[in-house]
Amino acid sequence: METNIINTPQRKTNWYVITGGPSSGKTTTVNILKEIGYITTFEHARHYLDTQRLKGRTIEETRKNQREFQLGVLDMQIEQENEIAANVQVFLDRAIPDALAYYRFLNLSVDEKLAKALQMVSYKKIFILDPLPLKNDYARSEDEQAQKKIHELITEVYESLPFPVVHVPVLSAEERVDFILKNL
């Protein structure tokens, strides 16, 4: 079901995606952009885990069923992207295509929801942040091998899309933001 799942966008947006593998500085970068006045979004996997914790589920219980977890995150991402006006300049902390990379990493078949969502995506530019040293926390459980593989899959997915991709090197957080802003 994975052939021809990426479309030629029907609409143009003013949306920039900040992405990369685990522990690549995405959220730090997005938070700095927000602090200096840009419109940003938040990362949905962590938010989904937090909402499940509020319902009394542990991280382990939530992650046990990976398809359910990925669909929960995807639902939040789809809802968010559907609510943003195409002309609004926004920096997204990950986007719908990240789900495809995680599906591939987890060997999950692409379901109708993801396939349909991928047909609708449109971004002005993609910024892929090079990985930083891995730092695990309550929401991040990958090891260095998984970090590398997920980063490779994210890169592969976004480079297959019809949107410009810019690779952001390892720099200080502020220098990364400057690099992104100079490459809009």
C-alpha positions as CSV (number, residue, x, y, z in Angstrom):
1,M,0.0,0.0,0.0
2,E,3.0,2.3,0.1
3,T,3.3,3.0,-3.6
4,N,2.2,6.5,-4.7
5,I,1.2,7.6,-1.2
6,I,2.8,11.0,-1.5
7,N,1.0,13.5,-3.7
8,T,1.8,16.7,-5.6
9,P,0.3,19.3,-3.2
10,Q,-3.1,20.8,-4.1
11,R,-2.4,23.9,-2.1
12,K,0.6,26.0,-1.1
13,T,1.3,26.7,2.6
14,N,3.6,28.9,4.5
15,W,4.5,26.1,6.9
16,Y,8.1,25.1,7.8
17,V,8.7,21.7,9.3
18,I,11.4,21.3,11.9
19,T,12.2,17.6,12.1
20,G,15.0,15.0,12.6
21,G,15.5,11.9,14.7
22,P,15.2,11.6,18.4
23,S,17.3,14.0,20.4
24,S,18.2,16.3,17.5
25,G,17.1,19.6,19.2
26,K,13.8,20.0,17.4
27,T,11.8,21.2,20.4
28,T,14.6,23.4,21.7
29,T,14.8,25.0,18.2
30,V,11.0,25.5,18.0
31,N,10.9,26.9,21.5
32,I,13.5,29.5,20.6
33,L,11.6,30.4,17.5
34,K,8.5,30.9,19.7
35,E,10.4,33.0,22.2
36,I,11.4,35.4,19.4
37,G,7.9,35.8,18.1
38,Y,7.2,33.1,15.5
39,I,4.1,30.9,15.5
40,T,5.1,27.4,16.4
41,T,3.4,24.0,17.2
42,F,4.4,21.4,19.8
43,E,5.5,17.8,19.4
44,H,2.6,15.4,19.5
45,A,4.2,12.2,20.6
46,R,5.2,13.7,23.9
47,H,1.8,15.4,24.2
48,Y,0.0,12.1,23.5
49,L,2.1,10.4,26.2
50,D,1.3,13.2,28.7
51,T,-2.5,12.9,28.0
52,Q,-2.3,9.2,28.5
53,R,-0.5,9.7,31.8
54,L,-3.3,12.0,32.9
55,K,-5.7,9.2,32.2
56,G,-3.7,6.9,34.6
57,R,-1.7,5.0,31.9
58,T,2.0,4.5,32.3
59,I,4.4,5.2,29.4
60,E,5.1,1.5,29.1
61,E,1.3,0.8,28.8
62,T,0.9,3.5,26.2
63,R,3.8,2.4,24.1
64,K,3.0,-1.3,24.4
65,N,0.6,-1.1,21.4
66,Q,2.7,0.8,18.9
67,R,-0.1,1.0,16.3
68,E,-2.5,2.6,18.8
69,F,0.3,5.0,19.9
70,Q,1.2,6.0,16.4
71,L,-2.5,6.5,15.4
72,G,-3.0,8.6,18.5
73,V,-0.1,10.8,17.6
74,L,-1.2,10.9,14.0
75,D,-4.7,12.0,14.9
76,M,-3.3,14.9,16.9
77,Q,-1.0,15.9,14.0
78,I,-3.8,15.7,11.4
79,E,-6.1,17.8,13.6
80,Q,-3.5,20.4,14.2
81,E,-2.5,20.7,10.5
82,N,-6.2,21.0,9.5
83,E,-6.6,23.9,11.9
84,I,-3.7,26.0,10.5
85,A,-4.5,28.5,7.7
86,A,-2.3,27.9,4.7
87,N,-1.1,31.5,4.6
88,V,0.1,31.6,8.2
89,Q,3.8,31.3,8.7
90,V,4.3,28.6,11.2
91,F,7.1,26.3,12.3
92,L,5.9,22.7,13.0
93,D,7.7,20.6,15.6
94,R,7.4,17.5,13.3
95,A,4.7,16.9,10.8
96,I,2.5,14.2,9.3
97,P,5.3,12.6,7.2
98,D,7.2,11.9,10.4
99,A,4.5,9.2,11.0
100,L,5.5,7.4,7.8
101,A,9.1,7.2,9.0
102,Y,8.0,5.8,12.4
103,Y,5.6,3.3,10.7
104,R,8.6,2.1,8.7
105,F,10.8,2.0,11.7
106,L,8.2,-0.1,13.6
107,N,7.4,-2.3,10.6
108,L,3.8,-1.2,10.7
109,S,1.8,-1.3,7.4
110,V,0.5,2.1,6.2
111,D,-3.2,2.3,7.1
112,E,-5.8,4.3,5.3
113,K,-5.7,7.2,7.7
114,L,-2.0,7.8,7.2
115,A,-2.2,7.2,3.4
116,K,-5.0,9.8,3.1
117,A,-3.2,12.3,5.4
118,L,-0.1,12.0,3.3
119,Q,-2.1,12.9,0.1
120,M,-3.0,16.2,1.7
121,V,0.4,17.4,3.0
122,S,2.0,20.7,1.8
123,Y,4.9,22.5,3.3
124,K,7.0,25.5,2.2
125,K,10.3,24.0,3.4
126,I,11.6,21.1,5.5
127,F,14.5,21.6,8.0
128,I,16.1,18.3,9.1
129,L,18.2,18.8,12.2
130,D,21.3,16.7,12.4
131,P,21.3,14.5,15.5
132,L,22.8,15.6,18.8
133,P,24.1,13.2,21.5
134,L,21.2,11.0,22.7
135,K,19.6,12.1,25.9
136,N,16.7,9.9,27.1
137,D,13.9,11.1,29.3
138,Y,10.5,9.9,30.3
139,A,9.1,10.2,26.7
140,R,12.2,9.2,24.7
141,S,13.3,5.6,25.0
142,E,15.4,5.0,21.9
143,D,19.0,3.9,21.9
144,E,21.7,5.3,19.7
145,Q,21.1,2.7,16.9
146,A,17.4,3.5,16.9
147,Q,18.1,7.2,16.9
148,K,20.3,6.8,13.8
149,K,17.8,4.6,12.0
150,I,14.8,6.9,12.7
151,H,16.9,9.9,11.5
152,E,17.7,8.1,8.3
153,L,14.1,7.2,7.7
154,I,12.9,10.7,8.4
155,T,15.4,12.0,6.0
156,E,14.4,9.4,3.4
157,V,10.7,10.3,3.7
158,Y,11.1,14.0,3.5
159,E,13.6,13.8,0.6
160,S,11.0,11.8,-1.3
161,L,8.5,14.7,-1.0
162,P,8.1,17.5,-3.5
163,F,9.3,20.2,-1.0
164,P,12.7,21.8,-0.5
165,V,14.8,20.1,2.2
166,V,17.5,21.9,4.2
167,H,19.9,19.9,6.5
168,V,20.7,21.9,9.6
169,P,24.2,21.0,11.0
170,V,25.1,20.6,14.6
171,L,25.5,24.1,16.0
172,S,24.4,25.8,19.2
173,A,20.7,26.1,19.6
174,E,20.8,29.9,18.8
175,E,23.0,29.3,15.8
176,R,20.6,26.7,14.4
177,V,17.8,29.1,14.7
178,D,19.9,31.8,12.8
179,F,20.7,29.2,10.2
180,I,17.0,28.3,9.7
181,L,16.0,31.9,9.5
182,K,18.7,32.7,6.9
183,N,17.5,29.7,4.8
184,L,13.7,30.5,4.7
